[in-house]
Amino acid sequence: MASNLLLSLSLGIVALIIYDIQGINPCSDVQRMNYWTGETTCCKYVQCKPNFYVKTCEEDHTADTCEPCPRGFFMLQSTDSHFPFPCEKISCPPEARPVSFMSEKGCHIPCECDESRGYMGEDPCLCQKRPPSVILNTISKN
């Protein structure tokens, strides 16, 4: 029994020595494999807030980073190194227009009803055509 324990312990030490000799460091953070080359990269974990995406590290044992979504794109929820989702292209309904903030009411997209084309409402997914009387009142006030 003791000899089996000693053998297991010895094999574990040999495995650690082989890792050390070959320069192989087990990744304690996020390990990714390039499926074309077979190379692996170990990146330090990050968590990004909404409207930021995870830019994955390119060199071993460096950190992923949080980058803002490019203009015209958005990220509704937080994302992290384990689930590095891409930013989504802003796609507003035809009655709405893109804006730089998230709608607080209704559907949560960075859009608002396009008042310059006669649409109104708080929910950018349910914009209504402004009644003619509202249009006339708005014009007469200017």
PyMOL commands that place a pseudoatom at each C-alpha (Angstrom):
pseudoatom trace, name=CA, resn=MET, resi=1, chain=A, elem=C, hetatm=0, pos=[0.000, 0.000, 0.000]
pseudoatom trace, name=CA, resn=ALA, resi=2, chain=A, elem=C, hetatm=0, pos=[2.790, 2.394, 0.953]
pseudoatom trace, name=CA, resn=SER, resi=3, chain=A, elem=C, hetatm=0, pos=[4.683, 1.480, -2.218]
pseudoatom trace, name=CA, resn=ASN, resi=4, chain=A, elem=C, hetatm=0, pos=[1.636, 2.434, -4.359]
pseudoatom trace, name=CA, resn=LEU, resi=5, chain=A, elem=C, hetatm=0, pos=[1.415, 5.798, -2.606]
pseudoatom trace, name=CA, resn=LEU, resi=6, chain=A, elem=C, hetatm=0, pos=[5.144, 6.350, -3.092]
pseudoatom trace, name=CA, resn=LEU, resi=7, chain=A, elem=C, hetatm=0, pos=[4.861, 5.400, -6.777]
pseudoatom trace, name=CA, resn=SER, resi=8, chain=A, elem=C, hetatm=0, pos=[1.925, 7.816, -7.315]
pseudoatom trace, name=CA, resn=LEU, resi=9, chain=A, elem=C, hetatm=0, pos=[3.787, 10.604, -5.553]
pseudoatom trace, name=CA, resn=SER, resi=10, chain=A, elem=C, hetatm=0, pos=[6.925, 9.924, -7.617]
pseudoatom trace, name=CA, resn=LEU, resi=11, chain=A, elem=C, hetatm=0, pos=[4.961, 10.006, -10.884]
pseudoatom trace, name=CA, resn=GLY, resi=12, chain=A, elem=C, hetatm=0, pos=[3.406, 13.323, -9.875]
pseudoatom trace, name=CA, resn=ILE, resi=13, chain=A, elem=C, hetatm=0, pos=[6.819, 14.828, -9.171]
pseudoatom trace, name=CA, resn=VAL, resi=14, chain=A, elem=C, hetatm=0, pos=[8.177, 13.502, -12.494]
pseudoatom trace, name=CA, resn=ALA, resi=15, chain=A, elem=C, hetatm=0, pos=[5.234, 15.092, -14.325]
pseudoatom trace, name=CA, resn=LEU, resi=16, chain=A, elem=C, hetatm=0, pos=[5.950, 18.448, -12.649]
pseudoatom trace, name=CA, resn=ILE, resi=17, chain=A, elem=C, hetatm=0, pos=[9.634, 18.198, -13.592]
pseudoatom trace, name=CA, resn=ILE, resi=18, chain=A, elem=C, hetatm=0, pos=[8.721, 17.433, -17.221]
pseudoatom trace, name=CA, resn=TYR, resi=19, chain=A, elem=C, hetatm=0, pos=[6.388, 20.457, -17.272]
pseudoatom trace, name=CA, resn=ASP, resi=20, chain=A, elem=C, hetatm=0, pos=[9.205, 22.605, -15.884]
pseudoatom trace, name=CA, resn=ILE, resi=21, chain=A, elem=C, hetatm=0, pos=[11.874, 21.256, -18.288]
pseudoatom trace, name=CA, resn=GLN, resi=22, chain=A, elem=C, hetatm=0, pos=[9.676, 21.704, -21.360]
pseudoatom trace, name=CA, resn=GLY, resi=23, chain=A, elem=C, hetatm=0, pos=[8.548, 25.155, -20.260]
pseudoatom trace, name=CA, resn=ILE, resi=24, chain=A, elem=C, hetatm=0, pos=[4.926, 24.055, -20.143]
pseudoatom trace, name=CA, resn=ASN, resi=25, chain=A, elem=C, hetatm=0, pos=[2.937, 26.065, -17.617]
pseudoatom trace, name=CA, resn=PRO, resi=26, chain=A, elem=C, hetatm=0, pos=[-0.585, 24.893, -16.937]
pseudoatom trace, name=CA, resn=CYS, resi=27, chain=A, elem=C, hetatm=0, pos=[-2.960, 27.790, -17.477]
pseudoatom trace, name=CA, resn=SER, resi=28, chain=A, elem=C, hetatm=0, pos=[-4.809, 28.872, -14.354]
pseudoatom trace, name=CA, resn=ASP, resi=29, chain=A, elem=C, hetatm=0, pos=[-6.848, 31.546, -16.175]
pseudoatom trace, name=CA, resn=VAL, resi=30, chain=A, elem=C, hetatm=0, pos=[-8.460, 31.238, -19.626]
pseudoatom trace, name=CA, resn=GLN, resi=31, chain=A, elem=C, hetatm=0, pos=[-6.815, 28.984, -22.190]
pseudoatom trace, name=CA, resn=ARG, resi=32, chain=A, elem=C, hetatm=0, pos=[-7.717, 29.341, -25.863]
pseudoatom trace, name=CA, resn=MET, resi=33, chain=A, elem=C, hetatm=0, pos=[-6.620, 27.255, -28.810]
pseudoatom trace, name=CA, resn=ASN, resi=34, chain=A, elem=C, hetatm=0, pos=[-6.158, 28.523, -32.352]
pseudoatom trace, name=CA, resn=TYR, resi=35, chain=A, elem=C, hetatm=0, pos=[-7.900, 25.797, -34.332]
pseudoatom trace, name=CA, resn=TRP, resi=36, chain=A, elem=C, hetatm=0, pos=[-5.880, 26.561, -37.486]
pseudoatom trace, name=CA, resn=THR, resi=37, chain=A, elem=C, hetatm=0, pos=[-2.422, 26.350, -35.902]
pseudoatom trace, name=CA, resn=GLY, resi=38, chain=A, elem=C, hetatm=0, pos=[-3.129, 24.276, -32.787]
pseudoatom trace, name=CA, resn=GLU, resi=39, chain=A, elem=C, hetatm=0, pos=[-1.307, 26.859, -30.652]
pseudoatom trace, name=CA, resn=THR, resi=40, chain=A, elem=C, hetatm=0, pos=[-2.719, 27.663, -27.230]
pseudoatom trace, name=CA, resn=THR, resi=41, chain=A, elem=C, hetatm=0, pos=[-2.703, 30.999, -25.428]
pseudoatom trace, name=CA, resn=CYS, resi=42, chain=A, elem=C, hetatm=0, pos=[-3.239, 31.530, -21.707]
pseudoatom trace, name=CA, resn=CYS, resi=43, chain=A, elem=C, hetatm=0, pos=[-4.966, 34.857, -20.940]
pseudoatom trace, name=CA, resn=LYS, resi=44, chain=A, elem=C, hetatm=0, pos=[-5.791, 36.546, -17.648]
pseudoatom trace, name=CA, resn=TYR, resi=45, chain=A, elem=C, hetatm=0, pos=[-9.545, 36.776, -17.011]
pseudoatom trace, name=CA, resn=VAL, resi=46, chain=A, elem=C, hetatm=0, pos=[-11.482, 40.065, -17.316]
pseudoatom trace, name=CA, resn=GLN, resi=47, chain=A, elem=C, hetatm=0, pos=[-15.147, 40.996, -16.948]
pseudoatom trace, name=CA, resn=CYS, resi=48, chain=A, elem=C, hetatm=0, pos=[-16.484, 43.827, -19.119]
pseudoatom trace, name=CA, resn=LYS, resi=49, chain=A, elem=C, hetatm=0, pos=[-19.500, 46.053, -18.499]
pseudoatom trace, name=CA, resn=PRO, resi=50, chain=A, elem=C, hetatm=0, pos=[-22.259, 46.641, -21.087]
pseudoatom trace, name=CA, resn=ASN, resi=51, chain=A, elem=C, hetatm=0, pos=[-21.162, 48.382, -24.308]
pseudoatom trace, name=CA, resn=PHE, resi=52, chain=A, elem=C, hetatm=0, pos=[-17.649, 46.906, -23.940]
pseudoatom trace, name=CA, resn=TYR, resi=53, chain=A, elem=C, hetatm=0, pos=[-16.322, 43.676, -25.463]
pseudoatom trace, name=CA, resn=VAL, resi=54, chain=A, elem=C, hetatm=0, pos=[-13.451, 41.363, -24.505]
pseudoatom trace, name=CA, resn=LYS, resi=55, chain=A, elem=C, hetatm=0, pos=[-10.396, 41.812, -26.695]
pseudoatom trace, name=CA, resn=THR, resi=56, chain=A, elem=C, hetatm=0, pos=[-8.571, 38.523, -26.243]
pseudoatom trace, name=CA, resn=CYS, resi=57, chain=A, elem=C, hetatm=0, pos=[-4.872, 38.569, -25.437]
pseudoatom trace, name=CA, resn=GLU, resi=58, chain=A, elem=C, hetatm=0, pos=[-2.409, 37.596, -28.137]
pseudoatom trace, name=CA, resn=GLU, resi=59, chain=A, elem=C, hetatm=0, pos=[0.599, 36.723, -25.973]
pseudoatom trace, name=CA, resn=ASP, resi=60, chain=A, elem=C, hetatm=0, pos=[0.756, 34.017, -23.327]
pseudoatom trace, name=CA, resn=HIS, resi=61, chain=A, elem=C, hetatm=0, pos=[0.091, 35.094, -19.741]
pseudoatom trace, name=CA, resn=THR, resi=62, chain=A, elem=C, hetatm=0, pos=[-1.056, 38.604, -20.617]
pseudoatom trace, name=CA, resn=ALA, resi=63, chain=A, elem=C, hetatm=0, pos=[-4.501, 39.944, -19.815]
pseudoatom trace, name=CA, resn=ASP, resi=64, chain=A, elem=C, hetatm=0, pos=[-7.570, 40.124, -22.001]
pseudoatom trace, name=CA, resn=THR, resi=65, chain=A, elem=C, hetatm=0, pos=[-8.798, 43.732, -22.117]
pseudoatom trace, name=CA, resn=CYS, resi=66, chain=A, elem=C, hetatm=0, pos=[-12.180, 45.467, -22.177]
pseudoatom trace, name=CA, resn=GLU, resi=67, chain=A, elem=C, hetatm=0, pos=[-12.627, 47.680, -25.233]
pseudoatom trace, name=CA, resn=PRO, resi=68, chain=A, elem=C, hetatm=0, pos=[-15.605, 49.927, -26.051]
pseudoatom trace, name=CA, resn=CYS, resi=69, chain=A, elem=C, hetatm=0, pos=[-17.893, 48.689, -28.813]
pseudoatom trace, name=CA, resn=PRO, resi=70, chain=A, elem=C, hetatm=0, pos=[-17.150, 50.419, -32.122]
pseudoatom trace, name=CA, resn=ARG, resi=71, chain=A, elem=C, hetatm=0, pos=[-19.473, 53.168, -33.345]
pseudoatom trace, name=CA, resn=GLY, resi=72, chain=A, elem=C, hetatm=0, pos=[-22.722, 51.659, -34.623]
pseudoatom trace, name=CA, resn=PHE, resi=73, chain=A, elem=C, hetatm=0, pos=[-22.437, 48.570, -32.384]
pseudoatom trace, name=CA, resn=PHE, resi=74, chain=A, elem=C, hetatm=0, pos=[-23.565, 47.761, -28.827]
pseudoatom trace, name=CA, resn=MET, resi=75, chain=A, elem=C, hetatm=0, pos=[-23.424, 45.115, -26.084]
pseudoatom trace, name=CA, resn=LEU, resi=76, chain=A, elem=C, hetatm=0, pos=[-26.554, 44.825, -23.945]
pseudoatom trace, name=CA, resn=GLN, resi=77, chain=A, elem=C, hetatm=0, pos=[-25.072, 42.911, -21.021]
pseudoatom trace, name=CA, resn=SER, resi=78, chain=A, elem=C, hetatm=0, pos=[-21.728, 42.399, -19.370]
pseudoatom trace, name=CA, resn=THR, resi=79, chain=A, elem=C, hetatm=0, pos=[-19.416, 39.833, -20.933]
pseudoatom trace, name=CA, resn=ASP, resi=80, chain=A, elem=C, hetatm=0, pos=[-16.219, 38.144, -19.754]
pseudoatom trace, name=CA, resn=SER, resi=81, chain=A, elem=C, hetatm=0, pos=[-13.184, 36.148, -20.846]
pseudoatom trace, name=CA, resn=HIS, resi=82, chain=A, elem=C, hetatm=0, pos=[-15.095, 32.858, -20.592]
pseudoatom trace, name=CA, resn=PHE, resi=83, chain=A, elem=C, hetatm=0, pos=[-17.906, 34.136, -22.853]
pseudoatom trace, name=CA, resn=PRO, resi=84, chain=A, elem=C, hetatm=0, pos=[-16.335, 36.838, -25.065]
pseudoatom trace, name=CA, resn=PHE, resi=85, chain=A, elem=C, hetatm=0, pos=[-19.409, 37.781, -27.092]
pseudoatom trace, name=CA, resn=PRO, resi=86, chain=A, elem=C, hetatm=0, pos=[-18.967, 40.275, -29.950]
pseudoatom trace, name=CA, resn=CYS, resi=87, chain=A, elem=C, hetatm=0, pos=[-20.725, 43.630, -30.014]
pseudoatom trace, name=CA, resn=GLU, resi=88, chain=A, elem=C, hetatm=0, pos=[-23.925, 43.619, -32.059]
pseudoatom trace, name=CA, resn=LYS, resi=89, chain=A, elem=C, hetatm=0, pos=[-24.700, 45.983, -34.917]
pseudoatom trace, name=CA, resn=ILE, resi=90, chain=A, elem=C, hetatm=0, pos=[-27.354, 48.534, -34.042]
pseudoatom trace, name=CA, resn=SER, resi=91, chain=A, elem=C, hetatm=0, pos=[-30.512, 47.731, -35.976]
pseudoatom trace, name=CA, resn=CYS, resi=92, chain=A, elem=C, hetatm=0, pos=[-33.367, 50.098, -35.195]
pseudoatom trace, name=CA, resn=PRO, resi=93, chain=A, elem=C, hetatm=0, pos=[-36.958, 49.641, -36.365]
pseudoatom trace, name=CA, resn=PRO, resi=94, chain=A, elem=C, hetatm=0, pos=[-37.806, 51.791, -39.430]
pseudoatom trace, name=CA, resn=GLU, resi=95, chain=A, elem=C, hetatm=0, pos=[-39.652, 54.358, -37.260]
pseudoatom trace, name=CA, resn=ALA, resi=96, chain=A, elem=C, hetatm=0, pos=[-36.666, 54.829, -34.924]
pseudoatom trace, name=CA, resn=ARG, resi=97, chain=A, elem=C, hetatm=0, pos=[-33.122, 56.150, -35.179]
pseudoatom trace, name=CA, resn=PRO, resi=98, chain=A, elem=C, hetatm=0, pos=[-29.881, 55.076, -33.453]
pseudoatom trace, name=CA, resn=VAL, resi=99, chain=A, elem=C, hetatm=0, pos=[-28.672, 56.979, -30.368]
pseudoatom trace, name=CA, resn=SER, resi=100, chain=A, elem=C, hetatm=0, pos=[-25.668, 56.612, -28.049]
pseudoatom trace, name=CA, resn=PHE, resi=101, chain=A, elem=C, hetatm=0, pos=[-27.672, 55.426, -25.016]
pseudoatom trace, name=CA, resn=MET, resi=102, chain=A, elem=C, hetatm=0, pos=[-29.924, 52.495, -24.180]
pseudoatom trace, name=CA, resn=SER, resi=103, chain=A, elem=C, hetatm=0, pos=[-33.675, 52.940, -24.146]
pseudoatom trace, name=CA, resn=GLU, resi=104, chain=A, elem=C, hetatm=0, pos=[-34.931, 52.846, -20.556]
pseudoatom trace, name=CA, resn=LYS, resi=105, chain=A, elem=C, hetatm=0, pos=[-38.483, 51.853, -21.529]
pseudoatom trace, name=CA, resn=GLY, resi=106, chain=A, elem=C, hetatm=0, pos=[-39.757, 49.060, -23.726]
pseudoatom trace, name=CA, resn=CYS, resi=107, chain=A, elem=C, hetatm=0, pos=[-37.221, 47.155, -25.776]
pseudoatom trace, name=CA, resn=HIS, resi=108, chain=A, elem=C, hetatm=0, pos=[-33.666, 47.775, -24.616]
pseudoatom trace, name=CA, resn=ILE, resi=109, chain=A, elem=C, hetatm=0, pos=[-31.863, 48.880, -27.760]
pseudoatom trace, name=CA, resn=PRO, resi=110, chain=A, elem=C, hetatm=0, pos=[-29.863, 52.056, -28.415]
pseudoatom trace, name=CA, resn=CYS, resi=111, chain=A, elem=C, hetatm=0, pos=[-32.629, 53.683, -30.469]
pseudoatom trace, name=CA, resn=GLU, resi=112, chain=A, elem=C, hetatm=0, pos=[-35.380, 56.283, -30.045]
pseudoatom trace, name=CA, resn=CYS, resi=113, chain=A, elem=C, hetatm=0, pos=[-38.491, 57.183, -32.010]
pseudoatom trace, name=CA, resn=ASP, resi=114, chain=A, elem=C, hetatm=0, pos=[-37.543, 59.457, -34.908]
pseudoatom trace, name=CA, resn=GLU, resi=115, chain=A, elem=C, hetatm=0, pos=[-39.444, 62.662, -34.134]
pseudoatom trace, name=CA, resn=SER, resi=116, chain=A, elem=C, hetatm=0, pos=[-37.920, 64.414, -37.157]
pseudoatom trace, name=CA, resn=ARG, resi=117, chain=A, elem=C, hetatm=0, pos=[-39.987, 62.069, -39.350]
pseudoatom trace, name=CA, resn=GLY, resi=118, chain=A, elem=C, hetatm=0, pos=[-43.160, 62.408, -37.283]
pseudoatom trace, name=CA, resn=TYR, resi=119, chain=A, elem=C, hetatm=0, pos=[-42.840, 59.400, -34.946]
pseudoatom trace, name=CA, resn=MET, resi=120, chain=A, elem=C, hetatm=0, pos=[-43.287, 59.520, -31.179]
pseudoatom trace, name=CA, resn=GLY, resi=121, chain=A, elem=C, hetatm=0, pos=[-43.263, 57.238, -28.159]
pseudoatom trace, name=CA, resn=GLU, resi=122, chain=A, elem=C, hetatm=0, pos=[-41.062, 56.080, -25.310]
pseudoatom trace, name=CA, resn=ASP, resi=123, chain=A, elem=C, hetatm=0, pos=[-40.545, 52.535, -26.622]
pseudoatom trace, name=CA, resn=PRO, resi=124, chain=A, elem=C, hetatm=0, pos=[-38.356, 52.554, -29.776]
pseudoatom trace, name=CA, resn=CYS, resi=125, chain=A, elem=C, hetatm=0, pos=[-39.907, 49.237, -30.829]
pseudoatom trace, name=CA, resn=LEU, resi=126, chain=A, elem=C, hetatm=0, pos=[-43.463, 50.647, -30.700]
pseudoatom trace, name=CA, resn=CYS, resi=127, chain=A, elem=C, hetatm=0, pos=[-43.172, 54.137, -32.222]
pseudoatom trace, name=CA, resn=GLN, resi=128, chain=A, elem=C, hetatm=0, pos=[-46.462, 55.689, -33.330]
pseudoatom trace, name=CA, resn=LYS, resi=129, chain=A, elem=C, hetatm=0, pos=[-47.054, 58.165, -36.143]
pseudoatom trace, name=CA, resn=ARG, resi=130, chain=A, elem=C, hetatm=0, pos=[-47.699, 61.542, -34.537]
pseudoatom trace, name=CA, resn=PRO, resi=131, chain=A, elem=C, hetatm=0, pos=[-51.330, 62.707, -35.024]
pseudoatom trace, name=CA, resn=PRO, resi=132, chain=A, elem=C, hetatm=0, pos=[-51.673, 65.743, -37.352]
pseudoatom trace, name=CA, resn=SER, resi=133, chain=A, elem=C, hetatm=0, pos=[-52.909, 67.968, -34.474]
pseudoatom trace, name=CA, resn=VAL, resi=134, chain=A, elem=C, hetatm=0, pos=[-49.677, 67.356, -32.531]
pseudoatom trace, name=CA, resn=ILE, resi=135, chain=A, elem=C, hetatm=0, pos=[-47.613, 68.162, -35.627]
pseudoatom trace, name=CA, resn=LEU, resi=136, chain=A, elem=C, hetatm=0, pos=[-49.514, 71.450, -36.155]
pseudoatom trace, name=CA, resn=ASN, resi=137, chain=A, elem=C, hetatm=0, pos=[-49.111, 72.456, -32.487]
pseudoatom trace, name=CA, resn=THR, resi=138, chain=A, elem=C, hetatm=0, pos=[-45.375, 71.766, -32.640]
pseudoatom trace, name=CA, resn=ILE, resi=139, chain=A, elem=C, hetatm=0, pos=[-44.948, 73.785, -35.847]
pseudoatom trace, name=CA, resn=SER, resi=140, chain=A, elem=C, hetatm=0, pos=[-46.997, 76.747, -34.577]
pseudoatom trace, name=CA, resn=LYS, resi=141, chain=A, elem=C, hetatm=0, pos=[-44.888, 76.971, -31.381]
pseudoatom trace, name=CA, resn=ASN, resi=142, chain=A, elem=C, hetatm=0, pos=[-41.674, 77.397, -33.383]
for i in range(1, 142): cmd.bond("trace and resi %d" % i, "trace and resi %d" % (i + 1))
show_as sticks, trace
zoom trace
